[in-house]
């Protein structure tokens, strides 16, 4: 795998078309929560900034998309992950490539992170 990307499209092209489509849907869902989000590559993953602060990251893998909304968001939504049987850890939640992305939950996590940043 290439170890340096300059934008989302370069990253997306590394994956099969169906995975690219899921990542594009995820990208749009994140952008839908605030028009002022900045895209960048962070830790070799597609990432977003809000008010110059890291908002969320995501990455594609063989069987899932890892979504990284930072530890406080993971803790806040832990019951949702347990209820929906998503694998998660301190900093990430995994969404199977075999299932539709939980866009409503993703949007809630993005709004949570925006709120955290706004509170300072």
ABEGO torsion letter per residue (X at the ends): XBABBABAAAAAAABBAAAAAAAAAAAAAAAAABAABBBBBBGGBBBBBBGGBBABBBBBBAABBBBBAEAAAAAAAAAAAAAAGBBBBAABBBBBAABBBBAAAAAAAAAAAAAAAAAX
